[in-house]
Amino acid sequence: MTDPRRILLVSYPRSASNLLVRMLGLDDQPDVPQNVSRGYHLKQMASLAFDEDLWEKPLHEWGDSKQRLRQAAADGFDALEKTRAAGDSHGKITFTKEHATLLTDPTVLNEFIFGREGAVEQRWRIDEAGCDKAPEEYTALNDTIFSDAYLRQWKMAFVIRHPAMAFPSLYRILLNAAPNREFTKGTANYLPVYMTIRWNRRLYDLATKFHRETANGAARDTEAIAMPLVLDADDVIGNPRAVQKFAALLRLDPDKTQSSWSPITQEEKEKLPARAQIMLSTLNASTGIIADKSAASIDITAEASKWAEEFGLARAQQLEKWVREAMPDYEYLKERRIQV
């Protein structure tokens, strides 16, 4: 059964998810616990693989690094459970944000990157012992390290952004961070994982499946699971009423949403990891919503010409290919977005 007081916001890099969280005003929401982590509980698993360039070769060749990755996943799950317990124990709303890729089983990512010939690993499963959930089951749509039963406990919501805006933004950050602006083999192998919305689409479809099962009385616990919510970045940036509606549907106080704030202090900035400082630089220096061009005016072919000037022709062509391939999943989710 979905607990309406456990909210899992699913995003992907550069989707305006951090802006959305800022606008929801969680620090001022009376039903949201303070001084708890609100996201990226499982980032250490991904960071370990990324920073050590482990994806230069298939998962079965990682040796002892696999166990360290498993431990990072277990530690991340424990951190997520602590956040959940903090909300549950006080009868408050647990809110956490995770990129879909951070939830995805490394064996699924491995097959996506290297194909079936590299898929020699058994699926990784988190030990969910002690959690308040039904017996384990994993359906075909479930690409995550969590069981269906565990995911059913969360009310899922999704924030999306046009691939032609999200993908080049992330590509630029990764390229600028690369030695001599050249991707390592592991990063190059992993880029297609970032440059797709399939993980979000499949998790949305899984959450929708949970809803339909309970609506039809097929699940063991027949209390209805809510349909997952979708919010588009264009509405996050340009339609405050959509954010207020989103908040209300999550049982947050829509009157606590905000469109202006104080920039973070230098001391607060220095406490952030280097990567977070880069990713959040614009938001953390801002005093409110910064108007951005709408995705409605995006012409992918015209954007690709700009990418060619910035990244070079070959990179621009690859980026354009990723963007166009992601469009069906983006349009699918956009059709299901909250509208005001």
C-alpha positions as CSV (number, residue, x, y, z in Angstrom):
1,M,0.0,0.0,0.0
2,T,1.2,3.5,-0.8
3,D,1.7,5.6,2.3
4,P,0.6,9.1,1.2
5,R,3.0,10.5,3.7
6,R,6.1,9.0,2.0
7,I,6.9,11.0,-1.2
8,L,9.6,9.8,-3.7
9,L,10.3,12.5,-6.3
10,V,12.0,10.9,-9.2
11,S,14.1,13.1,-11.5
12,Y,17.1,13.0,-13.9
13,P,20.1,15.4,-14.0
14,R,19.3,19.0,-15.1
15,S,15.6,18.5,-14.9
16,A,15.0,21.5,-12.6
17,S,14.4,19.1,-9.7
18,N,16.5,21.1,-7.3
19,L,14.6,24.3,-8.2
20,L,11.3,22.5,-7.7
21,V,12.4,21.3,-4.2
22,R,13.4,24.9,-3.3
23,M,10.0,26.2,-4.5
24,L,8.1,23.6,-2.4
25,G,9.5,25.4,0.6
26,L,10.1,22.2,2.6
27,D,11.9,24.0,5.4
28,D,8.7,25.9,6.0
29,Q,6.3,23.0,5.6
30,P,4.9,22.1,9.0
31,D,4.3,18.5,8.1
32,V,7.8,17.8,6.9
33,P,10.5,16.9,9.4
34,Q,13.5,19.2,9.6
35,N,17.2,18.5,9.8
36,V,17.0,15.2,7.7
37,S,18.4,14.3,4.4
38,R,16.0,14.8,1.5
39,G,17.6,13.0,-1.3
40,Y,20.4,11.3,-3.2
41,H,20.7,8.6,-0.5
42,L,22.1,6.2,-3.0
43,K,24.5,8.5,-4.8
44,Q,27.5,7.0,-3.2
45,M,27.0,3.8,-5.2
46,A,26.9,5.7,-8.5
47,S,29.7,8.0,-7.5
48,L,32.0,5.2,-6.6
49,A,31.6,3.6,-10.0
50,F,31.8,6.9,-11.8
51,D,34.8,8.3,-10.0
52,E,36.8,5.1,-10.3
53,D,35.9,4.7,-13.9
54,L,34.6,1.2,-13.2
55,W,32.3,1.3,-16.2
56,E,35.3,1.0,-18.6
57,K,34.6,-2.7,-18.4
58,P,31.6,-5.0,-17.7
59,L,30.4,-5.5,-14.1
60,H,31.7,-9.1,-13.9
61,E,35.3,-7.8,-14.3
62,W,35.1,-5.4,-11.4
63,G,36.6,-7.8,-8.8
64,D,36.6,-6.5,-5.2
65,S,35.0,-3.2,-6.4
66,K,31.6,-5.0,-6.7
67,Q,31.5,-5.7,-3.0
68,R,32.3,-2.1,-2.2
69,L,29.5,-1.1,-4.6
70,R,27.1,-3.5,-2.9
71,Q,28.0,-2.0,0.5
72,A,27.5,1.5,-0.8
73,A,24.0,0.4,-1.9
74,A,23.2,-1.1,1.5
75,D,24.5,2.0,3.2
76,G,22.4,4.2,1.0
77,F,19.3,2.1,1.7
78,D,20.0,2.4,5.4
79,A,20.2,6.2,5.0
80,L,16.9,6.2,3.1
81,E,15.2,4.1,5.8
82,K,16.5,6.5,8.5
83,T,14.9,9.4,6.6
84,R,11.6,7.4,6.3
85,A,11.6,6.4,9.9
86,A,12.2,10.1,11.0
87,G,9.0,11.0,9.2
88,D,7.0,8.0,10.3
89,S,7.9,8.3,14.0
90,H,6.5,11.8,14.1
91,G,3.5,11.3,11.8
92,K,5.0,13.6,9.3
93,I,5.6,13.6,5.6
94,T,8.8,11.9,4.4
95,F,10.1,13.7,1.2
96,T,13.1,12.4,-0.7
97,K,14.3,13.1,-4.2
98,E,16.4,10.6,-6.2
99,H,17.5,10.4,-9.8
100,A,16.1,7.3,-11.5
101,T,19.6,6.2,-12.4
102,L,20.5,6.1,-8.7
103,L,17.7,3.7,-8.0
104,T,18.6,1.4,-11.0
105,D,20.2,-2.0,-10.4
106,P,23.8,-1.9,-11.7
107,T,23.2,-5.2,-13.4
108,V,20.5,-3.5,-15.5
109,L,22.8,-0.7,-16.3
110,N,25.5,-3.2,-17.2
111,E,23.3,-4.9,-19.7
112,F,22.2,-1.5,-21.1
113,I,25.8,-0.5,-21.6
114,F,27.5,-3.7,-22.7
115,G,24.5,-5.7,-24.1
116,R,23.5,-9.2,-23.2
117,E,26.9,-10.7,-23.7
118,G,28.1,-8.7,-20.7
119,A,25.0,-9.6,-18.6
120,V,26.4,-12.5,-16.6
121,E,25.4,-11.2,-13.1
122,Q,22.4,-12.1,-11.0
123,R,20.2,-9.1,-10.3
124,W,21.3,-7.2,-7.2
125,R,18.7,-7.0,-4.4
126,I,18.8,-4.9,-1.3
127,D,18.3,-6.7,2.0
128,E,15.0,-5.1,3.1
129,A,14.8,-7.1,6.3
130,G,13.0,-5.2,9.0
131,C,11.1,-2.9,6.6
132,D,7.3,-2.6,6.8
133,K,6.4,-4.4,3.6
134,A,4.9,-7.4,2.0
135,P,6.9,-10.5,0.8
136,E,9.4,-9.7,-2.0
137,E,8.4,-9.7,-5.6
138,Y,10.1,-8.1,-8.6
139,T,8.1,-7.6,-11.8
140,A,9.6,-7.1,-15.3
141,L,9.2,-3.3,-15.2
142,N,11.2,-3.0,-12.0
143,D,14.7,-2.0,-12.9
144,T,15.5,-0.9,-9.4
145,I,17.4,-2.5,-6.5
146,F,14.1,-2.4,-4.5
147,S,11.3,-4.9,-4.4
148,D,7.9,-4.0,-5.8
149,A,6.5,-4.2,-2.2
150,Y,9.0,-1.6,-1.0
151,L,8.3,0.8,-3.9
152,R,4.6,0.5,-3.2
153,Q,5.1,2.2,0.1
154,W,6.1,5.4,-1.6
155,K,3.9,7.9,-3.4
156,M,5.9,8.5,-6.6
157,A,6.1,11.9,-8.4
158,F,8.2,12.8,-11.4
159,V,9.8,16.0,-12.7
160,I,10.8,16.0,-16.4
161,R,12.5,18.4,-18.8
162,H,12.8,18.5,-22.5
163,P,15.9,16.4,-23.5
164,A,17.3,19.2,-25.7
165,M,17.6,21.4,-22.5
166,A,18.6,18.8,-19.9
167,F,21.0,16.6,-21.9
168,P,23.4,19.3,-23.3
169,S,23.5,21.0,-19.9
170,L,24.7,17.8,-18.2
171,Y,27.0,17.0,-21.1
172,R,28.6,20.4,-20.7
173,I,29.3,19.9,-17.0
174,L,30.7,16.5,-17.5
175,L,32.9,17.6,-20.4
176,N,34.3,20.6,-18.5
177,A,35.1,18.2,-15.6
178,A,36.9,15.7,-17.8
179,P,40.7,15.7,-18.0
180,N,41.7,17.8,-21.1
181,R,38.0,17.9,-22.0
182,E,38.2,14.2,-23.1
183,F,35.9,11.6,-21.5
184,T,37.5,8.6,-20.0
185,K,36.4,5.3,-21.4
186,G,34.2,4.6,-18.4
187,T,32.5,7.9,-18.6
188,A,32.0,7.5,-22.4
189,N,30.5,4.1,-21.8
190,Y,28.1,5.5,-19.1
191,L,27.0,8.6,-21.0
192,P,24.1,6.7,-22.7
193,V,22.7,5.9,-19.3
194,Y,22.4,9.6,-18.5
195,M,21.2,10.5,-22.0
196,T,17.9,8.7,-21.9
197,I,14.6,9.0,-20.0
198,R,13.8,5.3,-20.2
199,W,14.5,4.7,-16.5
200,N,12.0,7.4,-15.5
201,R,9.4,6.2,-18.0
202,R,9.7,2.6,-16.8
203,L,9.4,3.6,-13.2
204,Y,6.4,5.7,-14.0
205,D,4.8,2.7,-15.7
206,L,5.6,0.5,-12.7
207,A,3.9,3.1,-10.4
208,T,0.9,3.2,-12.7
209,K,0.8,-0.6,-12.7
210,F,0.6,-0.5,-8.9
211,H,-2.3,1.9,-9.1
212,R,-4.2,-0.2,-11.6
213,E,-3.7,-3.4,-9.6
214,T,-5.2,-1.8,-6.5
215,A,-7.9,-0.1,-8.5
216,N,-8.9,-3.5,-9.9
217,G,-8.6,-5.2,-6.5
218,A,-5.7,-7.4,-7.8
219,A,-3.2,-6.6,-5.1
220,R,-3.2,-8.2,-1.7
221,D,-3.8,-4.9,0.0
222,T,-6.7,-3.5,-1.9
223,E,-6.5,0.1,-0.7
224,A,-6.0,2.1,-3.8
225,I,-2.5,3.3,-4.7
226,A,-2.5,6.8,-6.1
227,M,-1.5,7.5,-9.7
228,P,2.0,8.9,-10.0
229,L,2.2,12.7,-10.6
230,V,4.3,14.3,-13.3
231,L,5.4,18.0,-13.4
232,D,7.2,19.5,-16.4
233,A,10.2,21.9,-15.9
234,D,8.5,24.5,-18.1
235,D,5.7,24.7,-15.5
236,V,8.2,24.6,-12.6
237,I,9.8,27.7,-14.1
238,G,6.8,29.5,-15.6
239,N,3.7,28.4,-13.9
240,P,3.6,28.8,-10.1
241,R,0.0,27.6,-9.9
242,A,1.1,24.2,-11.3
243,V,3.7,24.0,-8.4
244,Q,1.0,24.9,-5.9
245,K,-1.3,22.2,-7.3
246,F,1.6,19.7,-7.2
247,A,2.2,20.6,-3.6
248,A,-1.5,20.2,-2.7
249,L,-1.7,16.8,-4.4
250,L,1.3,15.7,-2.3
251,R,-0.5,16.9,0.9
252,L,2.0,19.7,1.3
253,D,0.8,23.2,2.1
254,P,0.5,25.1,-1.3
255,D,0.7,28.4,0.6
256,K,4.2,27.6,1.7
257,T,5.5,27.3,-1.9
258,Q,7.9,30.1,-2.8
259,S,9.2,31.9,-5.8
260,S,12.0,33.9,-4.1
261,W,14.6,33.2,-1.4
262,S,18.0,34.2,-0.2
263,P,21.1,32.9,-1.9
264,I,23.2,30.5,0.2
265,T,26.1,31.9,2.1
266,Q,29.8,31.3,1.3
267,E,30.0,29.1,4.4
268,E,27.1,27.0,3.2
269,K,28.6,26.7,-0.3
270,E,31.9,25.5,1.1
271,K,30.2,22.7,2.9
272,L,28.9,21.2,-0.4
273,P,30.9,18.6,-2.3
274,A,32.7,20.0,-5.3
275,R,30.3,18.3,-7.8
276,A,27.3,19.7,-6.0
277,Q,28.8,23.2,-6.0
278,I,28.9,23.0,-9.8
279,M,25.5,21.4,-10.3
280,L,23.8,23.9,-8.0
281,S,25.8,27.0,-8.8
282,T,23.0,28.9,-10.5
283,L,20.3,28.0,-8.1
284,N,22.4,28.6,-5.0
285,A,23.4,32.1,-6.2
286,S,19.9,33.0,-7.2
287,T,17.2,35.0,-5.3
288,G,14.3,33.5,-7.2
289,I,13.1,31.8,-10.3
290,I,15.3,32.7,-13.3
291,A,13.3,32.8,-16.5
292,D,14.6,30.3,-19.1
293,K,13.5,29.7,-22.6
294,S,10.5,27.5,-22.9
295,A,10.9,24.0,-24.3
296,A,7.9,24.8,-26.5
297,S,10.2,27.0,-28.6
298,I,12.9,24.4,-28.9
299,D,14.0,23.4,-32.4
300,I,16.3,20.4,-32.1
301,T,18.0,20.9,-35.4
302,A,18.7,24.5,-34.6
303,E,20.0,23.5,-31.2
304,A,22.3,20.9,-32.8
305,S,24.0,23.6,-34.8
306,K,24.8,25.4,-31.6
307,W,26.1,22.2,-30.0
308,A,28.4,21.7,-33.0
309,E,29.9,25.1,-32.4
310,E,30.4,24.4,-28.7
311,F,31.3,20.7,-28.7
312,G,32.4,19.9,-32.2
313,L,30.4,18.2,-35.0
314,A,30.8,14.5,-33.9
315,R,29.8,15.2,-30.3
316,A,26.9,17.3,-31.4
317,Q,25.6,14.6,-33.8
318,Q,25.8,12.1,-30.9
319,L,24.0,14.5,-28.6
320,E,21.3,15.1,-31.2
321,K,20.8,11.4,-31.6
322,W,20.3,10.9,-27.8
323,V,17.9,13.8,-27.7
324,R,15.8,12.5,-30.5
325,E,15.7,9.0,-29.2
326,A,14.6,10.3,-25.8
327,M,11.7,12.4,-27.2
328,P,9.1,9.6,-27.2
329,D,9.6,8.9,-23.5
330,Y,9.6,12.6,-22.8
331,E,6.4,13.2,-24.8
332,Y,4.7,10.2,-23.1
333,L,5.4,11.6,-19.7
334,K,4.6,15.1,-20.7
335,E,1.1,14.1,-21.8
336,R,0.5,12.9,-18.3
337,R,1.7,16.0,-16.5
338,I,-0.2,18.2,-14.1
339,Q,-2.0,21.0,-15.9
340,V,-3.6,24.1,-14.5
